[in-house]
Amino acid sequence: MIARSAIAVLTTLLLGATALAAPTLKGDITVNAAVVTVGDMFDEAGMSAEDALFRAPKPGTTGTVNLLDIKAAAARIGIETFDPRGLDKVRVSRATTVVDQTMLADLITADLKNRGILSQGMSANTIFTTAFNALNAEAVDQPASVISLRYLPGTGAFTARFSVAGINQPLDVSGSIELMIEAPHLAGNYPAGTILDASDVVMRPVPLRFAESTGVARVQDIVGKALTRQSRDGMMLKPSDVSTPLTVAKNDLVTIYYRRGPMTLTVKGQAVTGATIGTPLQVLNLISRRVISATAIAAGAVEVSAEPLALADL
């Protein structure tokens, strides 16, 4: 029983010592808020950790506080003693987030997307005509936000007002916005007739106005199609630059089929023109040396539609 009482007394003394442990002054500190609290300045700050001691320096700047001022500020909130750890001053830095043109352009883009002006596959190339230096904002989740944005689609001109955390005055800027759209471009030099696959195409932004005037092909309308002409690396692809690959190409050797009821007649031929499946072409009958009209039905195969009397001339 005596041993248990001794342990209880010892525990109480230890807890009391911990609770009454003097705060310990920190070395150089960095704060995020507009004030320096007891918890920022001292270890073992206890229940006073959230109490304010000083105003913090502006975001992105640093200041020093001497020991006498720290003692006076601590005494005002009831901290009479603390361990200074041999320090005669403390260096206080305030964290910052840099607000520059890139961040503002991203905010403008986000605002245009929220309005539905920018759809999927589109972006905004923002050019600022207002000169301003990068600003040091508070290190918070949202260091800057759009207050208002006026955009004129006809000219691309815009004016915008931003709120910057830690800065009382709003930031007003102006400039122009060029709407961009992702368009397919060739990833290399290719001869006419090349059948394109996904690795032959790379998506790059182009001005929307240019794309609307020239036409932009979709990727799904390009892959598997053939180039209509020799094309160079980096060329933007338009719908007219590709076509359905030929089922039968010029000079291909083919089998000519003539079907009439249960009867099928075949003869060797050579394509004089090319054609896709289901379209007409001219074919040379290698037996009669006559050029006849046929329809491509598969690679290396064409079909002749003729009256029975024309069979002898095939």
C-alpha positions as CSV (number, residue, x, y, z in Angstrom):
1,M,0.0,0.0,0.0
2,I,2.9,2.3,0.9
3,A,4.6,1.5,-2.4
4,R,1.5,2.4,-4.4
5,S,1.2,5.8,-2.6
6,A,4.8,6.6,-3.3
7,I,4.3,5.9,-7.0
8,A,1.2,8.1,-7.1
9,V,3.1,10.9,-5.4
10,L,6.0,10.6,-7.8
11,T,3.7,10.5,-10.8
12,T,2.0,13.7,-9.6
13,L,5.3,15.4,-9.1
14,L,6.5,14.4,-12.6
15,L,3.2,15.6,-14.2
16,G,3.4,18.8,-12.3
17,A,7.0,19.4,-13.4
18,T,6.0,18.8,-17.0
19,A,3.0,21.1,-16.8
20,L,5.2,23.8,-15.2
21,A,8.1,23.4,-17.6
22,A,9.4,26.8,-18.7
23,P,8.9,27.6,-22.4
24,T,12.1,27.4,-24.4
25,L,13.0,30.1,-26.9
26,K,13.4,28.8,-30.5
27,G,16.1,29.9,-32.9
28,D,15.3,31.2,-36.3
29,I,11.6,30.7,-37.1
30,T,9.3,30.9,-40.2
31,V,5.6,31.8,-39.9
32,N,2.7,31.7,-42.3
33,A,0.3,34.1,-40.6
34,A,0.2,37.8,-40.1
35,V,1.2,37.4,-36.4
36,V,3.9,35.6,-34.5
37,T,2.3,33.4,-31.7
38,V,3.7,32.0,-28.5
39,G,3.8,28.6,-30.2
40,D,5.8,30.0,-33.1
41,M,8.4,31.6,-30.7
42,F,8.7,29.0,-27.9
43,D,8.8,25.2,-27.4
44,E,6.7,24.0,-24.5
45,A,4.3,26.9,-25.1
46,G,1.4,25.2,-23.3
47,M,-2.0,26.7,-23.3
48,S,-0.7,30.0,-24.5
49,A,0.5,28.6,-27.8
50,E,-2.1,30.4,-29.9
51,D,-1.7,33.8,-28.2
52,A,-0.2,36.6,-30.4
53,L,3.2,38.1,-29.5
54,F,4.2,40.3,-32.5
55,R,3.1,41.3,-36.0
56,A,4.9,39.1,-38.5
57,P,7.0,40.7,-41.3
58,K,5.4,41.0,-44.8
59,P,5.3,37.8,-46.9
60,G,8.7,36.9,-48.3
61,T,10.6,39.1,-45.9
62,T,12.6,38.6,-42.7
63,G,13.0,40.6,-39.5
64,T,14.7,40.2,-36.1
65,V,13.3,40.6,-32.6
66,N,15.7,41.2,-29.7
67,L,15.5,39.4,-26.4
68,L,14.3,42.4,-24.4
69,D,11.3,42.8,-26.7
70,I,10.5,39.1,-26.5
71,K,10.6,39.3,-22.7
72,A,8.3,42.3,-22.7
73,A,5.8,40.7,-25.1
74,A,5.8,37.4,-23.2
75,A,5.3,39.2,-19.9
76,R,2.2,40.9,-21.2
77,I,0.5,37.6,-21.7
78,G,1.6,36.1,-18.4
79,I,4.9,34.4,-19.3
80,E,7.3,35.7,-16.7
81,T,10.2,33.2,-17.3
82,F,11.5,31.2,-20.2
83,D,14.7,29.6,-21.2
84,P,16.5,31.9,-23.7
85,R,19.0,29.3,-24.7
86,G,21.7,31.9,-24.8
87,L,20.0,33.8,-27.7
88,D,20.0,37.6,-27.7
89,K,17.6,37.8,-30.7
90,V,15.4,35.7,-33.0
91,R,15.3,35.9,-36.7
92,V,11.6,35.7,-38.0
93,S,10.9,34.9,-41.6
94,R,7.4,34.9,-43.2
95,A,6.7,32.3,-45.8
96,T,5.4,33.4,-49.1
97,T,3.9,32.2,-52.4
98,V,5.0,34.1,-55.5
99,V,2.2,35.4,-57.6
100,D,3.4,35.9,-61.1
101,Q,2.1,36.1,-64.6
102,T,2.0,32.3,-64.9
103,M,-0.2,31.9,-61.9
104,L,-2.5,34.7,-63.1
105,A,-2.8,33.2,-66.6
106,D,-3.7,29.8,-65.0
107,L,-6.5,31.6,-63.0
108,I,-7.8,33.2,-66.1
109,T,-7.8,29.9,-67.9
110,A,-9.7,28.3,-65.0
111,D,-12.3,31.1,-65.1
112,L,-12.8,30.7,-68.8
113,K,-13.3,27.0,-68.4
114,N,-15.9,27.6,-65.6
115,R,-17.8,29.9,-68.0
116,G,-17.8,27.3,-70.8
117,I,-15.7,29.4,-73.1
118,L,-12.9,26.9,-73.0
119,S,-14.0,23.3,-73.8
120,Q,-12.0,20.1,-73.7
121,G,-8.9,20.2,-75.9
122,M,-8.8,24.0,-75.7
123,S,-6.4,26.4,-73.8
124,A,-5.8,30.1,-73.5
125,N,-2.6,31.9,-74.5
126,T,-2.7,35.0,-72.2
127,I,-0.5,38.0,-73.0
128,F,-0.3,40.8,-70.4
129,T,0.1,44.4,-71.5
130,T,0.1,45.6,-67.9
131,A,3.6,45.7,-66.5
132,F,3.9,44.3,-63.0
133,N,6.5,42.5,-60.9
134,A,5.8,39.2,-59.2
135,L,4.1,39.7,-55.8
136,N,4.8,37.9,-52.5
137,A,1.5,36.6,-51.2
138,E,0.7,34.7,-48.0
139,A,1.6,31.0,-48.1
140,V,-2.0,29.9,-48.2
141,D,-3.9,27.3,-50.3
142,Q,-5.3,30.1,-52.5
143,P,-2.8,32.9,-52.7
144,A,-4.7,34.7,-55.5
145,S,-8.2,34.6,-56.9
146,V,-10.2,36.3,-59.7
147,I,-12.5,39.1,-58.6
148,S,-13.7,40.0,-62.1
149,L,-12.7,39.1,-65.7
150,R,-14.0,40.9,-68.7
151,Y,-13.2,39.2,-72.0
152,L,-14.1,40.3,-75.5
153,P,-14.1,37.3,-77.9
154,G,-14.1,39.4,-81.0
155,T,-10.8,41.1,-80.3
156,G,-9.4,38.8,-77.6
157,A,-8.9,41.8,-75.2
158,F,-9.4,41.3,-71.5
159,T,-9.3,43.2,-68.2
160,A,-9.1,41.4,-64.9
161,R,-9.0,42.2,-61.2
162,F,-7.3,39.8,-58.7
163,S,-7.3,39.5,-54.9
164,V,-3.8,38.6,-53.5
165,A,-3.6,37.1,-50.0
166,G,-1.8,39.4,-47.7
167,I,-2.0,42.5,-49.9
168,N,-4.9,44.9,-49.2
169,Q,-5.1,46.5,-52.7
170,P,-6.5,44.5,-55.6
171,L,-4.3,43.8,-58.6
172,D,-5.7,45.1,-62.0
173,V,-4.2,43.8,-65.2
174,S,-5.1,43.8,-68.9
175,G,-4.0,42.2,-72.1
176,S,-5.2,39.8,-74.8
177,I,-6.2,36.1,-74.9
178,E,-5.7,33.9,-77.9
179,L,-7.9,30.8,-77.7
180,M,-6.0,27.7,-78.7
181,I,-7.2,24.2,-79.7
182,E,-5.3,20.9,-79.9
183,A,-4.7,19.9,-83.5
184,P,-3.0,16.8,-85.0
185,H,0.4,17.4,-86.6
186,L,2.7,14.9,-88.4
187,A,5.6,13.5,-86.3
188,G,7.8,12.9,-89.4
189,N,8.2,13.2,-93.2
190,Y,5.9,10.8,-95.1
191,P,5.3,10.0,-98.8
192,A,1.9,10.1,-100.3
193,G,-0.2,7.1,-99.6
194,T,1.3,6.5,-96.2
195,I,-1.3,4.9,-93.9
196,L,-1.1,6.8,-90.6
197,D,-1.1,5.2,-87.1
198,A,-1.2,6.9,-83.7
199,S,2.6,7.1,-83.5
200,D,2.7,9.2,-86.6
201,V,0.5,12.0,-85.1
202,V,1.3,14.5,-82.3
203,M,-1.2,17.0,-80.8
204,R,-0.1,20.6,-80.6
205,P,-2.0,23.8,-79.9
206,V,-2.9,26.2,-82.7
207,P,-4.9,29.4,-82.7
208,L,-8.7,28.6,-82.8
209,R,-9.3,31.3,-85.4
210,F,-6.7,29.7,-87.7
211,A,-8.1,26.2,-87.1
212,E,-11.7,27.4,-87.9
213,S,-10.5,29.0,-91.2
214,T,-8.5,26.0,-92.4
215,G,-10.3,23.1,-90.8
216,V,-8.9,20.7,-88.2
217,A,-9.1,16.9,-88.4
218,R,-9.9,14.8,-85.4
219,V,-7.4,12.1,-84.4
220,Q,-10.0,9.4,-84.9
221,D,-10.5,10.6,-88.5
222,I,-6.8,10.4,-89.3
223,V,-5.5,7.2,-87.8
224,G,-5.9,4.4,-90.4
225,K,-6.2,6.9,-93.2
226,A,-3.7,7.5,-96.1
227,L,-2.0,10.8,-96.9
228,T,-3.1,12.3,-100.1
229,R,0.3,13.9,-100.8
230,Q,3.9,13.9,-99.6
231,S,4.0,15.7,-96.3
232,R,6.6,17.1,-94.0
233,D,7.4,16.8,-90.3
234,G,5.3,19.2,-88.1
235,M,2.6,19.8,-90.7
236,M,-0.9,20.4,-89.3
237,L,-3.3,17.8,-90.7
238,K,-6.6,19.0,-92.3
239,P,-9.4,16.7,-93.4
240,S,-8.4,17.2,-97.0
241,D,-4.9,15.8,-96.3
242,V,-6.1,12.3,-95.8
243,S,-8.4,9.8,-97.5
244,T,-9.6,6.3,-97.1
245,P,-6.7,3.9,-98.1
246,L,-7.1,2.3,-101.5
247,T,-8.4,-1.2,-101.5
248,V,-6.9,-1.6,-104.9
249,A,-4.0,0.6,-106.1
250,K,-3.0,1.5,-109.6
251,N,-1.0,-1.3,-111.3
252,D,-2.1,-3.9,-108.7
253,L,-2.7,-7.3,-110.1
254,V,-6.3,-8.4,-109.4
255,T,-8.8,-11.1,-110.0
256,I,-11.8,-10.0,-112.0
257,Y,-15.0,-11.7,-110.9
258,Y,-18.1,-11.9,-113.0
259,R,-21.1,-13.5,-111.2
260,R,-24.4,-14.4,-112.8
261,G,-26.7,-16.6,-110.7
262,P,-24.8,-19.8,-109.8
263,M,-22.1,-19.1,-112.3
264,T,-18.8,-17.3,-111.5
265,L,-16.2,-16.4,-114.1
266,T,-12.7,-15.2,-113.1
267,V,-9.9,-13.8,-115.1
268,K,-6.6,-12.0,-114.3
269,G,-6.4,-8.3,-114.6
270,Q,-4.4,-5.2,-113.7
271,A,-5.8,-2.1,-112.1
272,V,-5.5,1.0,-114.4
273,T,-6.8,3.3,-111.6
274,G,-7.1,2.9,-107.8
275,A,-10.3,2.5,-105.7
276,T,-11.5,2.0,-102.2
277,I,-13.8,-0.9,-101.4
278,G,-17.2,-0.5,-103.1
279,T,-16.0,2.2,-105.6
280,P,-15.5,1.9,-109.3
281,L,-12.2,1.6,-111.1
282,Q,-10.8,0.8,-114.5
283,V,-9.1,-2.6,-115.0
284,L,-7.1,-4.1,-117.9
285,N,-8.2,-7.7,-118.8
286,L,-4.9,-9.4,-119.3
287,I,-6.4,-12.0,-121.6
288,S,-8.4,-9.8,-124.0
289,R,-6.2,-6.7,-123.4
290,R,-9.4,-4.7,-123.0
291,V,-10.0,-2.0,-120.3
292,I,-13.2,-2.6,-118.5
293,S,-15.1,-0.9,-115.6
294,A,-15.3,-2.8,-112.3
295,T,-15.9,-2.3,-108.6
296,A,-13.3,-3.0,-105.9
297,I,-14.6,-5.7,-103.5
298,A,-11.5,-6.6,-101.6
299,A,-7.7,-6.2,-101.8
300,G,-6.7,-7.8,-105.1
301,A,-10.3,-8.5,-106.2
302,V,-12.8,-6.6,-108.4
303,E,-16.2,-7.4,-109.7
304,V,-17.8,-6.7,-113.1
305,S,-21.5,-5.9,-113.4
306,A,-22.5,-6.7,-117.0
307,E,-25.3,-8.0,-119.0
308,P,-25.1,-11.6,-120.1
309,L,-24.2,-10.7,-123.7
310,A,-21.2,-8.7,-122.4
311,L,-19.7,-11.9,-120.9
312,A,-18.0,-12.8,-124.2
313,D,-16.3,-9.4,-124.3
314,L,-14.9,-9.6,-120.7
